């Protein structure tokens, strides 16, 4: 690989990270996303100087939503 193609690759990766950061910043302002990790069924273990969160229900909810969204997008792309 020459330096020009490496530079182009790094530029696209940087733009991708900047876009991802922007999306995450905007997602943090959505009110229903602030409840993730605090839903009933999420396991929270707290002790003296120790805290552990296992977001079981939150991750199931995220998985279902992303599955539905990806299926809709794939069906729209593969439409004849």
KOLVONU-129309 format. One record per atom (N, C-alpha, C): atom name; y, x, z. Coordinates in nm, 3 decimals, decimal comma, always signed. Each point is the difference from the previous one (the first is absolute). Example, Ala and Ser with C-alpha at 12.3 -4.5 7.8 and 13.67 -1.06 7.14 Angstrom:
<pts>
atome N yy -0,569 xx +1,319 zz +0,780
atome CA yy +0,119 xx -0,089 zz +0,000
atome C yy +0,120 xx +0,090 zz +0,000
atome N yy +0,105 xx -0,035 zz -0,072
atome CA yy +0,119 xx +0,082 zz +0,006
atome C yy +0,109 xx -0,077 zz +0,073
</pts>
This chain:
<pts>
atome N yy -0,119 xx +0,084 zz +0,000
atome CA yy +0,119 xx -0,084 zz +0,000
atome C yy +0,124 xx +0,088 zz +0,000
atome N yy +0,096 xx -0,041 zz -0,077
atome CA yy +0,124 xx +0,075 zz -0,002
atome C yy +0,096 xx -0,056 zz +0,106
atome N yy +0,107 xx +0,071 zz +0,025
atome CA yy +0,094 xx -0,039 zz +0,105
atome C yy +0,072 xx -0,131 zz -0,031
atome N yy +0,021 xx -0,028 zz -0,127
atome CA yy +0,068 xx -0,122 zz -0,036
atome C yy -0,083 xx -0,124 zz +0,037
atome N yy -0,129 xx +0,002 zz -0,024
atome CA yy -0,084 xx -0,114 zz +0,034
atome C yy -0,017 xx -0,013 zz +0,151
atome N yy -0,005 xx +0,112 zz +0,071
atome CA yy -0,007 xx -0,006 zz +0,147
atome C yy +0,129 xx -0,059 zz +0,055
atome N yy +0,114 xx +0,041 zz -0,054
atome CA yy +0,128 xx -0,054 zz +0,044
atome C yy +0,011 xx -0,149 zz -0,026
atome N yy -0,045 xx -0,045 zz -0,116
atome CA yy +0,002 xx -0,142 zz -0,033
atome C yy -0,089 xx -0,078 zz +0,095
atome N yy -0,118 xx +0,054 zz +0,030
atome CA yy -0,092 xx -0,066 zz +0,093
atome C yy +0,064 xx -0,012 zz +0,138
atome N yy +0,060 xx +0,107 zz +0,050
atome CA yy +0,063 xx -0,004 zz +0,132
atome C yy +0,117 xx -0,098 zz +0,003
atome N yy +0,074 xx -0,010 zz -0,110
atome CA yy +0,110 xx -0,094 zz -0,008
atome C yy -0,050 xx -0,144 zz +0,010
atome N yy -0,107 xx -0,032 zz -0,073
atome CA yy -0,055 xx -0,135 zz +0,006
atome C yy -0,059 xx -0,032 zz +0,138
atome N yy -0,063 xx +0,099 zz +0,062
atome CA yy -0,054 xx -0,022 zz +0,134
atome C yy +0,114 xx -0,025 zz +0,098
atome N yy +0,108 xx +0,075 zz -0,012
atome CA yy +0,116 xx -0,020 zz +0,087
atome C yy +0,063 xx -0,136 zz -0,019
atome N yy +0,013 xx -0,045 zz -0,124
atome CA yy +0,055 xx -0,133 zz -0,027
atome C yy -0,093 xx -0,107 zz +0,057
atome N yy -0,130 xx +0,021 zz -0,011
atome CA yy -0,097 xx -0,094 zz +0,056
atome C yy +0,012 xx -0,009 zz +0,152
atome N yy +0,014 xx +0,114 zz +0,067
atome CA yy +0,017 xx -0,001 zz +0,145
atome C yy +0,130 xx -0,067 zz +0,041
atome N yy +0,107 xx +0,023 zz -0,075
atome CA yy +0,128 xx -0,064 zz +0,030
atome C yy -0,010 xx -0,151 zz -0,016
atome N yy -0,068 xx -0,046 zz -0,105
atome CA yy -0,018 xx -0,144 zz -0,020
atome C yy -0,086 xx -0,060 zz +0,111
atome N yy -0,105 xx +0,069 zz +0,040
atome CA yy -0,085 xx -0,047 zz +0,109
atome C yy +0,078 xx -0,007 zz +0,130
atome N yy +0,083 xx +0,098 zz +0,026
atome CA yy +0,084 xx -0,002 zz +0,119
atome C yy +0,096 xx -0,117 zz +0,000
atome N yy +0,060 xx -0,029 zz -0,116
atome CA yy +0,089 xx -0,115 zz -0,010
atome C yy -0,071 xx -0,131 zz +0,025
atome N yy -0,120 xx -0,014 zz -0,056
atome CA yy -0,078 xx -0,122 zz +0,022
atome C yy -0,034 xx -0,015 zz +0,148
atome N yy -0,038 xx +0,109 zz +0,066
atome CA yy -0,034 xx -0,008 zz +0,142
atome C yy +0,122 xx -0,032 zz +0,086
atome N yy +0,116 xx +0,054 zz -0,039
atome CA yy +0,123 xx -0,033 zz +0,074
atome C yy +0,033 xx -0,148 zz -0,014
atome N yy -0,016 xx -0,055 zz -0,119
atome CA yy +0,026 xx -0,143 zz -0,020
atome C yy -0,105 xx -0,086 zz +0,070
atome N yy -0,124 xx +0,046 zz +0,001
atome CA yy -0,108 xx -0,075 zz +0,064
atome C yy +0,021 xx -0,008 zz +0,151
atome N yy +0,064 xx +0,101 zz +0,057
atome CA yy +0,026 xx -0,001 zz +0,143
atome C yy +0,099 xx -0,106 zz +0,042
atome N yy +0,076 xx -0,054 zz -0,093
atome CA yy +0,099 xx -0,104 zz +0,031
atome C yy -0,057 xx -0,141 zz -0,011
atome N yy -0,120 xx -0,013 zz -0,052
atome CA yy -0,061 xx -0,133 zz -0,013
atome C yy -0,051 xx -0,046 zz +0,137
atome N yy +0,037 xx -0,121 zz +0,042
atome CA yy -0,032 xx -0,042 zz +0,137
atome C yy -0,149 xx -0,017 zz +0,027
atome N yy -0,079 xx -0,046 zz -0,099
atome CA yy -0,141 xx -0,022 zz +0,027
atome C yy -0,079 xx +0,130 zz +0,008
atome N yy +0,054 xx +0,110 zz -0,053
atome CA yy -0,070 xx +0,128 zz +0,010
atome C yy +0,017 xx +0,065 zz +0,137
atome N yy +0,101 xx -0,044 zz +0,076
atome CA yy +0,020 xx +0,059 zz +0,133
atome C yy -0,108 xx -0,048 zz +0,098
atome N yy -0,071 xx -0,108 zz -0,033
atome CA yy -0,106 xx -0,049 zz +0,088
atome C yy -0,133 xx +0,070 zz -0,021
atome N yy -0,012 xx +0,080 zz -0,107
atome CA yy -0,127 xx +0,071 zz -0,022
atome C yy -0,024 xx +0,097 zz +0,116
atome N yy -0,118 xx -0,003 zz +0,052
atome CA yy -0,034 xx +0,082 zz +0,116
atome C yy +0,013 xx -0,075 zz +0,130
atome N yy +0,061 xx -0,119 zz -0,004
atome CA yy +0,016 xx -0,082 zz +0,121
atome C yy -0,068 xx -0,135 zz -0,014
atome N yy -0,087 xx -0,015 zz -0,099
atome CA yy -0,068 xx -0,127 zz -0,021
atome C yy -0,115 xx -0,016 zz +0,099
atome N yy -0,037 xx -0,126 zz +0,030
atome CA yy -0,118 xx -0,020 zz +0,085
atome C yy -0,124 xx +0,058 zz -0,068
atome N yy -0,076 xx +0,077 zz +0,071
atome CA yy -0,118 xx +0,064 zz -0,056
atome C yy +0,021 xx +0,149 zz -0,023
atome N yy +0,125 xx +0,047 zz +0,003
atome CA yy +0,027 xx +0,143 zz -0,006
atome C yy -0,027 xx +0,060 zz +0,137
atome N yy -0,070 xx +0,110 zz +0,003
atome CA yy -0,043 xx +0,061 zz +0,126
atome C yy +0,103 xx +0,103 zz +0,044
atome N yy +0,051 xx -0,016 zz +0,121
atome CA yy +0,098 xx +0,094 zz +0,056
atome C yy -0,054 xx +0,049 zz +0,135
atome N yy -0,017 xx +0,131 zz +0,008
atome CA yy -0,050 xx +0,062 zz +0,122
atome C yy +0,110 xx +0,090 zz +0,053
atome N yy +0,045 xx -0,027 zz +0,123
atome CA yy +0,105 xx +0,081 zz +0,060
atome C yy -0,048 xx +0,051 zz +0,135
atome N yy +0,025 xx +0,125 zz +0,021
atome CA yy -0,033 xx +0,061 zz +0,127
atome C yy +0,114 xx +0,089 zz +0,044
atome N yy -0,024 xx +0,078 zz +0,101
atome CA yy +0,103 xx +0,090 zz +0,051
atome C yy +0,018 xx +0,116 zz -0,097
atome N yy +0,111 xx +0,003 zz -0,071
atome CA yy +0,026 xx +0,106 zz -0,096
atome C yy -0,083 xx -0,012 zz -0,127
atome N yy -0,054 xx -0,118 zz -0,026
atome CA yy -0,088 xx -0,018 zz -0,115
atome C yy +0,021 xx -0,140 zz -0,058
atome N yy +0,006 xx -0,008 zz -0,131
atome CA yy +0,014 xx -0,128 zz -0,066
atome C yy -0,079 xx +0,005 zz -0,131
atome N yy -0,075 xx -0,105 zz -0,028
atome CA yy -0,079 xx -0,007 zz -0,122
atome C yy +0,009 xx -0,142 zz -0,057
atome N yy +0,032 xx -0,010 zz -0,128
atome CA yy +0,009 xx -0,129 zz -0,067
atome C yy -0,099 xx -0,002 zz -0,115
atome N yy -0,086 xx -0,102 zz -0,002
atome CA yy -0,095 xx -0,019 zz -0,109
atome C yy +0,031 xx -0,135 zz -0,062
atome N yy +0,075 xx -0,002 zz -0,111
atome CA yy +0,047 xx -0,127 zz -0,059
atome C yy -0,105 xx -0,066 zz -0,090
atome N yy -0,103 xx -0,056 zz +0,059
atome CA yy -0,111 xx -0,057 zz -0,075
atome C yy +0,046 xx -0,119 zz -0,085
atome N yy +0,061 xx -0,099 zz +0,062
atome CA yy +0,040 xx -0,122 zz -0,070
atome C yy +0,113 xx +0,030 zz -0,098
atome N yy +0,092 xx +0,087 zz +0,036
atome CA yy +0,110 xx +0,034 zz -0,089
atome C yy -0,052 xx +0,063 zz -0,129
atome N yy -0,097 xx +0,089 zz +0,011
atome CA yy -0,053 xx +0,067 zz -0,119
atome C yy -0,084 xx -0,096 zz -0,085
atome N yy -0,068 xx -0,096 zz +0,063
atome CA yy -0,072 xx -0,101 zz -0,078
atome C yy +0,100 xx -0,084 zz -0,078
atome N yy +0,111 xx -0,038 zz +0,063
atome CA yy +0,102 xx -0,079 zz -0,067
atome C yy +0,063 xx +0,077 zz -0,116
atome N yy +0,032 xx +0,126 zz +0,020
atome CA yy +0,056 xx +0,083 zz -0,106
atome C yy -0,101 xx +0,014 zz -0,115
atome N yy -0,126 xx +0,018 zz +0,033
atome CA yy -0,104 xx +0,015 zz -0,102
atome C yy -0,012 xx -0,126 zz -0,085
atome N yy +0,001 xx -0,117 zz +0,063
atome CA yy -0,012 xx -0,125 zz -0,074
atome C yy +0,121 xx -0,020 zz -0,091
atome N yy +0,121 xx +0,025 zz +0,051
atome CA yy +0,122 xx -0,016 zz -0,080
atome C yy +0,001 xx +0,094 zz -0,119
atome N yy -0,035 xx +0,127 zz +0,021
atome CA yy -0,002 xx +0,096 zz -0,110
atome C yy -0,108 xx -0,033 zz -0,103
atome N yy -0,115 xx -0,050 zz +0,046
atome CA yy -0,107 xx -0,039 zz -0,093
atome C yy +0,046 xx -0,113 zz -0,090
atome N yy +0,065 xx -0,099 zz +0,058
atome CA yy +0,050 xx -0,113 zz -0,079
atome C yy +0,106 xx +0,048 zz -0,099
atome N yy +0,094 xx +0,083 zz +0,045
atome CA yy +0,105 xx +0,049 zz -0,089
atome C yy -0,056 xx +0,083 zz -0,115
atome N yy -0,093 xx +0,090 zz +0,030
atome CA yy -0,058 xx +0,083 zz -0,106
atome C yy -0,081 xx -0,084 zz -0,099
atome N yy -0,071 xx -0,100 zz +0,048
atome CA yy -0,075 xx -0,088 zz -0,091
atome C yy +0,093 xx -0,077 zz -0,091
atome N yy +0,113 xx -0,047 zz +0,052
atome CA yy +0,097 xx -0,072 zz -0,083
atome C yy +0,056 xx +0,094 zz -0,106
atome N yy +0,037 xx +0,121 zz +0,039
atome CA yy +0,057 xx +0,097 zz -0,096
atome C yy -0,103 xx +0,035 zz -0,107
atome N yy -0,124 xx +0,025 zz +0,039
atome CA yy -0,104 xx +0,037 zz -0,097
atome C yy -0,027 xx -0,115 zz -0,097
atome N yy -0,002 xx -0,123 zz +0,051
atome CA yy -0,021 xx -0,114 zz -0,089
atome C yy +0,115 xx -0,018 zz -0,097
atome N yy +0,124 xx +0,027 zz +0,043
atome CA yy +0,115 xx -0,009 zz -0,090
atome C yy -0,003 xx +0,109 zz -0,105
atome N yy -0,045 xx +0,118 zz +0,037
atome CA yy -0,007 xx +0,112 zz -0,096
atome C yy -0,108 xx -0,024 zz -0,104
atome N yy -0,115 xx -0,050 zz +0,042
atome CA yy -0,115 xx -0,020 zz -0,089
atome C yy +0,001 xx -0,135 zz -0,071
atome N yy +0,110 xx -0,072 zz +0,005
atome CA yy +0,008 xx -0,130 zz -0,067
atome C yy -0,002 xx +0,019 zz -0,151
atome N yy -0,079 xx -0,080 zz -0,075
atome CA yy -0,008 xx +0,017 zz -0,146
atome C yy +0,126 xx -0,045 zz -0,072
</pts>
